[in-house]
């Protein structure tokens, strides 16, 4: 059985981004919230976002609450944060595969990719 994992690196300080709220939603008729969690001190979640029978094929949205994170870090961002929520929409095709979605984050931009 496969799993879905993520991690976040804060490029503005070169460290893992701890205590970032992540919401995972499965798209469909209801757009249901599947999981809500926070990153640990290593910028990862303590357990896979989905694993085993929880991981089903379909389209998902992962929301990373970047604005709240940078506000908690007291990063100077003029009047208000530029990025509030980074939204990544993706497809999981094979429930037996491992999926990893890393996020490289700064107060003014980000990069996301399919990791391994």
N, C-alpha and C positions, 0 to 999 in steps of 0.2 A: 504494500500500500504506500502511496506517495504522501508528500507533505508540502506545505507552503510556509516559507520562512522569509524574514526580512531583517535588515539592519540599517541604521542611519549613522552616517559620519558627518559631523559638523566641520565643514571646510574652513569656516572663519577662525577656528581655533585648533584645527587638526586633531580633534578628539571625537570619540563616540558621543552621540547625542542621547543623553539619558533623560528619562521621564517625559518622552514625547508621546502624546495620546495618538493611538492608531485605531481607526474604525474600518472594519472590513464588511462590505455589503455584497450580497449576491444579487445580480440583476435578474429581473423577471417580472412577473405580475405584481409582486409586492415590494421588490427592492429591499428585502429584509436585511436588517443588521445581523450579521453572523457572529461578529466578535468585536469587543472593545477591550483594548489593553494599553499598556504603557511600556516603553522601552526600559531596559535595566541599565546599569552603569556601563555596560559594554555596548550600548546602543542597539541591543537585540531584545527580542521578547523571550521570556523564560521558557515558553513551550511553542511549538509550531502553531501558526494561526489556524491551519487546518491540517489534519492528519488522519490517515486511515479512512474510515467510512465517512468522515466529515467532508473529505475532499471529493467533490463531485464535479463533473465537467460542467462548464458554463462560463458566463461572463461575470466579472467581479469588479468592484471599485474599492480601492484602498485609499483612505483619507489620512494624511499625516498632518497633525495640527502644529504647523511650523510657527505661526504667529505667537501662540501661547508659549511655545518653547523658547523662542528668542526673547520674549518679554520676561520670562523667568530668569534668563541669563543676563538680563539688564544690558542687552546689546543696544547701542545707540542707533536708532533708525529714524532720525528726523522726527516727524510728527506721529506717524503710525507705521506699523509694519507693512512692507510691500507684499510679502507672501503671508497669507493667513492660513489657508489649508491647501496643501499640495495633493491633488487628486490624480490617481493613476488608475486607468481603466484597462483591464487585461482579460485575456481568455485562458482558461485552463482546459486543455483538450483531453489529457490522459490522466485519469485518477490514480494511476500507478506510478506516475513520474514525480520527481522532486522538483519543486519550483522555488527559486530564491529571487527576491526583488530588493536589491540594495538601493538606497537613496543617498546621494551625495548632496548636502544641503548647505546653503549660505543664506544670509538675510535677504539677498537680492536675486537668487537664482538656484536652480537645482538640476541634477541629472539623475535619471533612473534608468535601469537596464535589467535585462534578464540575466541573472547570475547563475552560478553553478553550485 
